Amino acid sequence: MTTAMQVRLETTAAAEHWGKNALLSFNDSEARIHATEAAGGTLVAVQRGARRLDGMGVTAVALTGDNWDLESRWAFWAGYYNPNRQSTLDWGIGDGEERKELEARKAASLWVREITNGTPENVFPRALAESAADMLQKLAPDAVSYRIVSGDELLEEGFMGIHSVGRGSVRGGAMLQLDYNPFADGSNPFADGSNPFADGSNPSADGSNPAGNDAAAVDICLVGKGITFDSGGYSIKPSAGMAHMKSDMGGAAMVTGGLALAIARGLKKRVKLYLCCAENLISGHAFKLGDIIRYKNGVTAEILNTDAEGRLVLADGLIAASEQNPRYILDAATLTGAAKMAVGRDYNSVLSLEDEMAEKVLSAARSENEKAWRLPLEKFHLEQIPSGFADIANVGVDGSPGASTAAAFLAKFVRDEGRGWVHMDLSGSYLPAPNDQWAQGAKGHGVRTIARFLLDN
């Protein structure tokens, strides 16, 4: 049995013989992380210290001492995680609310990191949809119902974006439609005891009759991009640009993990989740430049770049979400390289046509110690995706801002061109190489933001 290394958190500098501004020091029985301002502040120092210990091959750790709190313990786990080996971490606390919160964060983030790091051979479109549904149903078996639309059903139900992008693969596209309804037992979701739908009327705008208590109107819809591998299609990526494209389903993973964490924290709102899953491959059946997709809301989109496929599948999810007439719609996607160029890989980007919606996500990120930054989206960006043959093109005109025009494309598929909608371009969700705070691969950065958004709004 491996003996765990005791790790103590210190707010003072290490002794001089450990070197100037040393992050770590050791004695016979324990390691110390020195979280000074020179080390970047407490949470950054802790995460860097955890990465160093993992890099030294330490596979079992127990946190000890009085300086650890909820956020520093979490920062240690975030940095200590290694996708290539199983390590154990003793939080250093007994049972209680803090431990419950840490375990909930770990379960949601671990699922996101592991499925995003999985191989595209194993994480194909339907497998992603099934894994997400299975995880959420195990978490809340009485409150979760779902269906997966795939194959010819996509055509029959008018989900033309997912079908078009996915038809180049023998493993076609799939849409997960999941309903989290904590009032499915017939309880009354209205705090004042009222029930405005007691007459049996259906608050869903599409006239559907979702499983569970119809009195519970849909509060929020989540939509995630689930491109399980992106070759770029006929606008093919170079090998270097394709190497990490198994992670292009990070948006689908992120909204699923965010919902899972919110449920674990006691979410009492009805939420519908739409995962738009496909592989973007090349074959005789693949979609091509010059094709035009006619969406079920009547909008037509000309394909000028098959590597701008994420917005094409998200459009289906946003249409489906809008039909539910929720108060808010949030979508998440690893959508553009332009967002990464703007904010790097430490921040997620936030775009909305409404200041209030953008601030809801930014506030949630601040509350959860996750970095997010707003990028511009204005009505005039909707005019920068013209087509000579369709209503819009799937890429912007030369010189237009890529992250903004991608979001503008999405707005065309939201009720009233963007009402109550916010888009997260997940620039900070995945690292192609490790750094001093994170292991290579998925970070889970954004899970807590989405959970907080669900709980607070």
Secondary structure, DSSP 4 states (H G I P E B T S, - for coil): -PPPEEEEEESSPPPGGG-TT-SEEE-SSEEEEE--GGGTSHHHHHHHHHHHHHHTT--EEEEESS---HHHHHHHHHHH--TTS--EEE-S--SSHHHHHHHHHHHHHHHHHHHHHS-TTTS-HHHHHHHHHHHHHHHSTTTEEEEEEETHHHHHTT-HHHHHHHTTSSS--EEEEEEE-TTTTS----TTS--TTTT-----TT----SS-TTS---EEEEEEEEEEE--TTSPPPHHHHTTGGGGGHHHHHHHHHHHHHHHTT--S-EEEEEEEEEE--STTS--TT-EEE-TTS-EEE-S-TT--HHHHHHHHHHHHHHT--SEEEEEE---HHHHHHHTTS-EEEE-SSHHHHHHHHHHHHHTT--EEE----GGGGGSS--SSSSEESSPPTTS-HHHHHHHHHHTTSGGGTTTEEEEE-TTSEESS--SSS-SEE--TTHHHHHHHHHH-
